[in-house]
Amino acid sequence: MRIPVKAPIGIIDSGVGGLTVVKEMLERLPNERIIYIGDAARCPYGPQPADEVRKFTIEMATTLSGMGIKMLVIACNTATAVALNDIQEQFPFPVIGVIDPGARAAVKASVVGEIVVLGTTGTINSGAYDDAIHVLSPNAKVHPLACPEFVPIVESGQYKSENARVVVSNALLALAEKDFDTAILGCTHYPLLQDQIKNFLPNNVEIISSAVETVSDVERALLSNGIEHTVDSKQETIFYTTGDTEKFHQIVTDWLSIKTPDVRHITL
């Protein structure tokens, strides 16, 4: 099947976390059209059974497929962990996850081979980052830490609040006795808390955003499949949410600095 170059790239997430991927794509791939679906009504995905998360992810992918996308980015670590292989098998377009890019960047950045993974309960319990890191660096020592309180803070728009600072500091106390030089933000919501996270980690720790690294994989996939849109164009980005459009609109405006984002409600 020939994939139209002008077709949009689809991005899915459990809520607003995937906007961190959108932000990077808007900067690095300015000619690409984007359609985003955030499943805020059923967020967070982290505590939910894997079968449910897989079902939700397939629903979003199917919806975007019907909109004629040329590529799909699963911008949710929990969804990537449980559904990436299934999605790749079911759809004809390239499908990119966020775990392998983050693992590669962390292995490359770490000097001592001690890597912390901050993620949702679902992502941490899946062991997906441990597996991805050990494929690349069998002797690496991985320190996984579930931070289930982080996603609700971001989804509620409180990521710049004093409450966010307290929640982050309490969660990271568990790392006080650990010796590491690299930390993966293993949830695309977490970059919205990066300033607070950085304040509570040792100064020598390099923080890896899976969102940033994922866009490098998107670029490579566009080129290798011959579907990169290189013509200057007015970029069109449409945001769908299954939840509160007003709250979603506020976060899009703040995080992406888009004054009048096109935010629409969708029922899956």
PANU-975880 format. One record per residue (C-alpha): residue in one letter; z, x, y. Coordinates in nm, 3 decimals, always signed. Example, Ala and Ser with C-alpha at 12.3 -4.5 7.8 and 13.67 -1.06 7.14 Angstrom:
# residues 2
<rec residu="A" up="+0.780" east="+1.230" north="-0.450"/>
<rec residu="S" up="+0.714" east="+1.367" north="-0.106"/>
This chain:
# residues 268
<rec residu="M" up="+0.000" east="+0.000" north="+0.000"/>
<rec residu="R" up="-0.099" east="+0.134" north="+0.340"/>
<rec residu="I" up="+0.192" east="+0.129" north="+0.585"/>
<rec residu="P" up="+0.097" east="+0.048" north="+0.948"/>
<rec residu="V" up="+0.194" east="+0.329" north="+1.185"/>
<rec residu="K" up="+0.281" east="+0.079" north="+1.458"/>
<rec residu="A" up="+0.523" east="-0.112" north="+1.235"/>
<rec residu="P" up="+0.893" east="-0.093" north="+1.326"/>
<rec residu="I" up="+1.168" east="+0.104" north="+1.155"/>
<rec residu="G" up="+1.445" east="-0.115" north="+1.017"/>
<rec residu="I" up="+1.810" east="-0.012" north="+1.041"/>
<rec residu="I" up="+2.096" east="-0.193" north="+0.868"/>
<rec residu="D" up="+2.472" east="-0.160" north="+0.889"/>
<rec residu="S" up="+2.788" east="-0.356" north="+0.820"/>
<rec residu="G" up="+2.830" east="-0.403" north="+1.196"/>
<rec residu="V" up="+2.788" east="-0.187" north="+1.506"/>
<rec residu="G" up="+2.832" east="+0.152" north="+1.337"/>
<rec residu="G" up="+2.460" east="+0.201" north="+1.282"/>
<rec residu="L" up="+2.412" east="+0.200" north="+1.658"/>
<rec residu="T" up="+2.505" east="+0.569" north="+1.637"/>
<rec residu="V" up="+2.184" east="+0.618" north="+1.438"/>
<rec residu="V" up="+1.989" east="+0.405" north="+1.686"/>
<rec residu="K" up="+2.118" east="+0.618" north="+1.974"/>
<rec residu="E" up="+1.988" east="+0.936" north="+1.815"/>
<rec residu="M" up="+1.656" east="+0.773" north="+1.726"/>
<rec residu="L" up="+1.599" east="+0.647" north="+2.080"/>
<rec residu="E" up="+1.636" east="+1.004" north="+2.205"/>
<rec residu="R" up="+1.435" east="+1.185" north="+1.937"/>
<rec residu="L" up="+1.176" east="+0.924" north="+1.839"/>
<rec residu="P" up="+1.098" east="+0.747" north="+2.165"/>
<rec residu="N" up="+0.768" east="+0.601" north="+2.045"/>
<rec residu="E" up="+0.911" east="+0.418" north="+1.745"/>
<rec residu="R" up="+0.996" east="+0.048" north="+1.744"/>
<rec residu="I" up="+1.333" east="-0.043" north="+1.593"/>
<rec residu="I" up="+1.474" east="-0.360" north="+1.441"/>
<rec residu="Y" up="+1.846" east="-0.350" north="+1.371"/>
<rec residu="I" up="+2.066" east="-0.582" north="+1.167"/>
<rec residu="G" up="+2.445" east="-0.553" north="+1.185"/>
<rec residu="D" up="+2.635" east="-0.773" north="+0.939"/>
<rec residu="A" up="+2.938" east="-0.821" north="+1.164"/>
<rec residu="A" up="+3.030" east="-1.154" north="+1.004"/>
<rec residu="R" up="+3.107" east="-0.980" north="+0.673"/>
<rec residu="C" up="+3.231" east="-0.649" north="+0.815"/>
<rec residu="P" up="+3.402" east="-0.427" north="+0.708"/>
<rec residu="Y" up="+3.220" east="-0.338" north="+0.388"/>
<rec residu="G" up="+3.463" east="-0.060" north="+0.291"/>
<rec residu="P" up="+3.729" east="-0.274" north="+0.117"/>
<rec residu="Q" up="+3.480" east="-0.509" north="-0.054"/>
<rec residu="P" up="+3.366" east="-0.492" north="-0.418"/>
<rec residu="A" up="+3.059" east="-0.276" north="-0.476"/>
<rec residu="D" up="+2.859" east="-0.570" north="-0.617"/>
<rec residu="E" up="+2.918" east="-0.770" north="-0.298"/>
<rec residu="V" up="+2.816" east="-0.480" north="-0.076"/>
<rec residu="R" up="+2.503" east="-0.427" north="-0.286"/>
<rec residu="K" up="+2.416" east="-0.797" north="-0.252"/>
<rec residu="F" up="+2.466" east="-0.792" north="+0.127"/>
<rec residu="T" up="+2.257" east="-0.476" north="+0.161"/>
<rec residu="I" up="+1.969" east="-0.620" north="-0.041"/>
<rec residu="E" up="+1.979" east="-0.935" north="+0.174"/>
<rec residu="M" up="+1.938" east="-0.733" north="+0.492"/>
<rec residu="A" up="+1.666" east="-0.514" north="+0.342"/>
<rec residu="T" up="+1.476" east="-0.822" north="+0.222"/>
<rec residu="T" up="+1.500" east="-0.981" north="+0.566"/>
<rec residu="L" up="+1.363" east="-0.669" north="+0.737"/>
<rec residu="S" up="+1.090" east="-0.634" north="+0.476"/>
<rec residu="G" up="+0.976" east="-0.982" north="+0.575"/>
<rec residu="M" up="+0.956" east="-0.861" north="+0.935"/>
<rec residu="G" up="+0.704" east="-0.594" north="+0.834"/>
<rec residu="I" up="+0.902" east="-0.270" north="+0.868"/>
<rec residu="K" up="+0.751" east="+0.064" north="+0.765"/>
<rec residu="M" up="+1.080" east="+0.237" north="+0.681"/>
<rec residu="L" up="+1.442" east="+0.139" north="+0.622"/>
<rec residu="V" up="+1.752" east="+0.333" north="+0.721"/>
<rec residu="I" up="+2.073" east="+0.226" north="+0.549"/>
<rec residu="A" up="+2.302" east="+0.331" north="+0.833"/>
<rec residu="C" up="+2.619" east="+0.248" north="+0.644"/>
<rec residu="N" up="+2.786" east="+0.501" north="+0.417"/>
<rec residu="T" up="+2.946" east="+0.238" north="+0.194"/>
<rec residu="A" up="+2.613" east="+0.058" north="+0.148"/>
<rec residu="T" up="+2.436" east="+0.389" north="+0.089"/>
<rec residu="A" up="+2.689" east="+0.483" north="-0.179"/>
<rec residu="V" up="+2.643" east="+0.163" north="-0.382"/>
<rec residu="A" up="+2.291" east="+0.040" north="-0.303"/>
<rec residu="L" up="+2.056" east="+0.323" north="-0.201"/>
<rec residu="N" up="+1.895" east="+0.372" north="-0.542"/>
<rec residu="D" up="+1.849" east="-0.003" north="-0.596"/>
<rec residu="I" up="+1.688" east="-0.048" north="-0.254"/>
<rec residu="Q" up="+1.456" east="+0.249" north="-0.304"/>
<rec residu="E" up="+1.337" east="+0.101" north="-0.635"/>
<rec residu="Q" up="+1.282" east="-0.250" north="-0.499"/>
<rec residu="F" up="+1.082" east="-0.185" north="-0.183"/>
<rec residu="P" up="+0.751" east="-0.004" north="-0.119"/>
<rec residu="F" up="+0.849" east="+0.169" north="+0.207"/>
<rec residu="P" up="+1.061" east="+0.486" north="+0.248"/>
<rec residu="V" up="+1.437" east="+0.420" north="+0.238"/>
<rec residu="I" up="+1.678" east="+0.670" north="+0.393"/>
<rec residu="G" up="+2.055" east="+0.680" north="+0.338"/>
<rec residu="V" up="+2.324" east="+0.859" north="+0.538"/>
<rec residu="I" up="+2.524" east="+1.048" north="+0.274"/>
<rec residu="D" up="+2.290" east="+1.329" north="+0.162"/>
<rec residu="P" up="+2.204" east="+1.432" north="+0.522"/>
<rec residu="G" up="+2.573" east="+1.453" north="+0.614"/>
<rec residu="A" up="+2.658" east="+1.651" north="+0.301"/>
<rec residu="R" up="+2.376" east="+1.902" north="+0.364"/>
<rec residu="A" up="+2.485" east="+1.958" north="+0.722"/>
<rec residu="A" up="+2.848" east="+2.006" north="+0.622"/>
<rec residu="V" up="+2.768" east="+2.259" north="+0.350"/>
<rec residu="K" up="+2.553" east="+2.452" north="+0.594"/>
<rec residu="A" up="+2.822" east="+2.448" north="+0.862"/>
<rec residu="S" up="+3.123" east="+2.538" north="+0.648"/>
<rec residu="V" up="+3.210" east="+2.907" north="+0.622"/>
<rec residu="V" up="+3.511" east="+2.876" north="+0.391"/>
<rec residu="G" up="+3.379" east="+2.589" north="+0.179"/>
<rec residu="E" up="+3.666" east="+2.355" north="+0.265"/>
<rec residu="I" up="+3.530" east="+2.020" north="+0.384"/>
<rec residu="V" up="+3.710" east="+1.704" north="+0.490"/>
<rec residu="V" up="+3.534" east="+1.370" north="+0.445"/>
<rec residu="L" up="+3.657" east="+1.082" north="+0.661"/>
<rec residu="G" up="+3.527" east="+0.750" north="+0.535"/>
<rec residu="T" up="+3.592" east="+0.390" north="+0.441"/>
<rec residu="T" up="+3.786" east="+0.307" north="+0.126"/>
<rec residu="G" up="+3.462" east="+0.212" north="-0.048"/>
<rec residu="T" up="+3.283" east="+0.534" north="+0.042"/>
<rec residu="I" up="+3.578" east="+0.755" north="-0.054"/>
<rec residu="N" up="+3.639" east="+0.574" north="-0.384"/>
<rec residu="S" up="+3.271" east="+0.604" north="-0.476"/>
<rec residu="G" up="+3.293" east="+0.983" north="-0.476"/>
<rec residu="A" up="+2.942" east="+0.992" north="-0.331"/>
<rec residu="Y" up="+3.017" east="+1.266" north="-0.079"/>
<rec residu="D" up="+3.200" east="+1.476" north="-0.337"/>
<rec residu="D" up="+2.897" east="+1.455" north="-0.565"/>
<rec residu="A" up="+2.646" east="+1.528" north="-0.288"/>
<rec residu="I" up="+2.843" east="+1.827" north="-0.163"/>
<rec residu="H" up="+2.900" east="+1.975" north="-0.509"/>
<rec residu="V" up="+2.530" east="+1.953" north="-0.597"/>
<rec residu="L" up="+2.467" east="+2.181" north="-0.300"/>
<rec residu="S" up="+2.782" east="+2.393" north="-0.324"/>
<rec residu="P" up="+2.958" east="+2.369" north="-0.663"/>
<rec residu="N" up="+3.257" east="+2.574" north="-0.546"/>
<rec residu="A" up="+3.322" east="+2.376" north="-0.229"/>
<rec residu="K" up="+3.659" east="+2.205" north="-0.200"/>
<rec residu="V" up="+3.637" east="+1.850" north="-0.069"/>
<rec residu="H" up="+3.929" east="+1.674" north="+0.097"/>
<rec residu="P" up="+3.848" east="+1.300" north="+0.109"/>
<rec residu="L" up="+4.048" east="+1.075" north="+0.339"/>
<rec residu="A" up="+4.004" east="+0.699" north="+0.362"/>
<rec residu="C" up="+4.052" east="+0.565" north="+0.716"/>
<rec residu="P" up="+4.025" east="+0.186" north="+0.673"/>
<rec residu="E" up="+4.172" east="+0.115" north="+1.017"/>
<rec residu="F" up="+3.885" east="+0.285" north="+1.205"/>
<rec residu="V" up="+3.606" east="+0.029" north="+1.154"/>
<rec residu="P" up="+3.806" east="-0.273" north="+1.282"/>
<rec residu="I" up="+3.899" east="-0.074" north="+1.595"/>
<rec residu="V" up="+3.532" east="-0.003" north="+1.665"/>
<rec residu="E" up="+3.409" east="-0.352" north="+1.580"/>
<rec residu="S" up="+3.664" east="-0.504" north="+1.818"/>
<rec residu="G" up="+3.539" east="-0.283" north="+2.101"/>
<rec residu="Q" up="+3.873" east="-0.099" north="+2.131"/>
<rec residu="Y" up="+3.735" east="+0.246" north="+2.052"/>
<rec residu="K" up="+3.832" east="+0.384" north="+2.396"/>
<rec residu="S" up="+4.180" east="+0.229" north="+2.400"/>
<rec residu="E" up="+4.527" east="+0.378" north="+2.363"/>
<rec residu="N" up="+4.555" east="+0.181" north="+2.040"/>
<rec residu="A" up="+4.255" east="+0.372" north="+1.904"/>
<rec residu="R" up="+4.424" east="+0.703" north="+1.988"/>
<rec residu="V" up="+4.739" east="+0.599" north="+1.802"/>
<rec residu="V" up="+4.548" east="+0.471" north="+1.499"/>
<rec residu="V" up="+4.343" east="+0.791" north="+1.474"/>
<rec residu="S" up="+4.644" east="+1.021" north="+1.516"/>
<rec residu="N" up="+4.840" east="+0.837" north="+1.246"/>
<rec residu="A" up="+4.549" east="+0.846" north="+1.002"/>
<rec residu="L" up="+4.484" east="+1.218" north="+1.050"/>
<rec residu="L" up="+4.847" east="+1.318" north="+0.989"/>
<rec residu="A" up="+4.751" east="+1.334" north="+0.623"/>
<rec residu="L" up="+4.539" east="+1.642" north="+0.701"/>
<rec residu="A" up="+4.823" east="+1.841" north="+0.860"/>
<rec residu="E" up="+4.875" east="+2.066" north="+0.557"/>
<rec residu="K" up="+4.507" east="+2.102" north="+0.470"/>
<rec residu="D" up="+4.303" east="+2.414" north="+0.544"/>
<rec residu="F" up="+3.941" east="+2.329" north="+0.632"/>
<rec residu="D" up="+3.672" east="+2.423" north="+0.882"/>
<rec residu="T" up="+3.437" east="+2.123" north="+0.863"/>
<rec residu="A" up="+3.487" east="+1.747" north="+0.883"/>
<rec residu="I" up="+3.225" east="+1.484" north="+0.802"/>
<rec residu="L" up="+3.238" east="+1.155" north="+0.990"/>
<rec residu="G" up="+3.143" east="+0.971" north="+0.673"/>
<rec residu="C" up="+3.103" east="+0.633" north="+0.838"/>
<rec residu="T" up="+2.857" east="+0.561" north="+1.117"/>
<rec residu="H" up="+3.128" east="+0.375" north="+1.307"/>
<rec residu="Y" up="+3.335" east="+0.691" north="+1.339"/>
<rec residu="P" up="+3.128" east="+0.877" north="+1.603"/>
<rec residu="L" up="+3.249" east="+0.612" north="+1.851"/>
<rec residu="L" up="+3.596" east="+0.758" north="+1.785"/>
<rec residu="Q" up="+3.480" east="+1.120" north="+1.785"/>
<rec residu="D" up="+3.668" east="+1.221" north="+2.100"/>
<rec residu="Q" up="+3.997" east="+1.096" north="+1.957"/>
<rec residu="I" up="+3.926" east="+1.251" north="+1.617"/>
<rec residu="K" up="+3.841" east="+1.586" north="+1.776"/>
<rec residu="N" up="+4.170" east="+1.587" north="+1.967"/>
<rec residu="F" up="+4.368" east="+1.568" north="+1.644"/>
<rec residu="L" up="+4.176" east="+1.825" north="+1.441"/>
<rec residu="P" up="+4.212" east="+2.206" north="+1.472"/>
<rec residu="N" up="+3.989" east="+2.358" north="+1.740"/>
<rec residu="N" up="+3.788" east="+2.559" north="+1.487"/>
<rec residu="V" up="+3.678" east="+2.252" north="+1.288"/>
<rec residu="E" up="+3.314" east="+2.154" north="+1.321"/>
<rec residu="I" up="+3.260" east="+1.780" north="+1.317"/>
<rec residu="I" up="+2.948" east="+1.655" north="+1.138"/>
<rec residu="S" up="+2.802" east="+1.315" north="+1.220"/>
<rec residu="S" up="+2.603" east="+1.172" north="+0.931"/>
<rec residu="A" up="+2.423" east="+0.959" north="+1.190"/>
<rec residu="V" up="+2.278" east="+1.259" north="+1.375"/>
<rec residu="E" up="+2.171" east="+1.434" north="+1.057"/>
<rec residu="T" up="+2.009" east="+1.122" north="+0.917"/>
<rec residu="V" up="+1.754" east="+1.109" north="+1.199"/>
<rec residu="S" up="+1.627" east="+1.451" north="+1.092"/>
<rec residu="D" up="+1.553" east="+1.297" north="+0.750"/>
<rec residu="V" up="+1.382" east="+1.004" north="+0.922"/>
<rec residu="E" up="+1.159" east="+1.245" north="+1.115"/>
<rec residu="R" up="+1.061" east="+1.429" north="+0.797"/>
<rec residu="A" up="+0.989" east="+1.105" north="+0.612"/>
<rec residu="L" up="+0.769" east="+0.976" north="+0.895"/>
<rec residu="L" up="+0.567" east="+1.297" north="+0.892"/>
<rec residu="S" up="+0.537" east="+1.329" north="+0.514"/>
<rec residu="N" up="+0.422" east="+0.968" north="+0.481"/>
<rec residu="G" up="+0.184" east="+0.991" north="+0.776"/>
<rec residu="I" up="+0.347" east="+0.699" north="+0.958"/>
<rec residu="E" up="+0.486" east="+0.866" north="+1.270"/>
<rec residu="H" up="+0.393" east="+0.674" north="+1.586"/>
<rec residu="T" up="+0.286" east="+0.947" north="+1.827"/>
<rec residu="V" up="+0.127" east="+0.736" north="+2.099"/>
<rec residu="D" up="+0.334" east="+0.684" north="+2.413"/>
<rec residu="S" up="+0.453" east="+0.327" north="+2.414"/>
<rec residu="K" up="+0.716" east="+0.104" north="+2.563"/>
<rec residu="Q" up="+0.978" east="+0.112" north="+2.292"/>
<rec residu="E" up="+1.085" east="-0.226" north="+2.164"/>
<rec residu="T" up="+1.430" east="-0.251" north="+2.006"/>
<rec residu="I" up="+1.562" east="-0.580" north="+1.873"/>
<rec residu="F" up="+1.922" east="-0.613" north="+1.765"/>
<rec residu="Y" up="+2.033" east="-0.883" north="+1.521"/>
<rec residu="T" up="+2.396" east="-0.957" north="+1.436"/>
<rec residu="T" up="+2.545" east="-1.206" north="+1.194"/>
<rec residu="G" up="+2.854" east="-1.220" north="+1.416"/>
<rec residu="D" up="+2.943" east="-1.268" north="+1.783"/>
<rec residu="T" up="+2.637" east="-1.184" north="+1.995"/>
<rec residu="E" up="+2.842" east="-1.141" north="+2.314"/>
<rec residu="K" up="+3.072" east="-0.880" north="+2.161"/>
<rec residu="F" up="+2.774" east="-0.705" north="+2.001"/>
<rec residu="H" up="+2.591" east="-0.711" north="+2.335"/>
<rec residu="Q" up="+2.888" east="-0.544" north="+2.507"/>
<rec residu="I" up="+2.903" east="-0.258" north="+2.257"/>
<rec residu="V" up="+2.524" east="-0.204" north="+2.265"/>
<rec residu="T" up="+2.534" east="-0.192" north="+2.644"/>
<rec residu="D" up="+2.824" east="+0.054" north="+2.649"/>
<rec residu="W" up="+2.722" east="+0.283" north="+2.362"/>
<rec residu="L" up="+2.346" east="+0.290" north="+2.416"/>
<rec residu="S" up="+2.345" east="+0.243" north="+2.797"/>
<rec residu="I" up="+2.090" east="-0.036" north="+2.768"/>
<rec residu="K" up="+2.139" east="-0.277" north="+3.056"/>
<rec residu="T" up="+1.967" east="-0.579" north="+2.904"/>
<rec residu="P" up="+1.950" east="-0.532" north="+2.525"/>
<rec residu="D" up="+1.768" east="-0.793" north="+2.316"/>
<rec residu="V" up="+2.055" east="-0.917" north="+2.098"/>
<rec residu="R" up="+1.995" east="-1.213" north="+1.868"/>
<rec residu="H" up="+2.201" east="-1.398" north="+1.609"/>
<rec residu="I" up="+2.080" east="-1.407" north="+1.250"/>
<rec residu="T" up="+2.204" east="-1.586" north="+0.939"/>
<rec residu="L" up="+2.148" east="-1.411" north="+0.608"/>
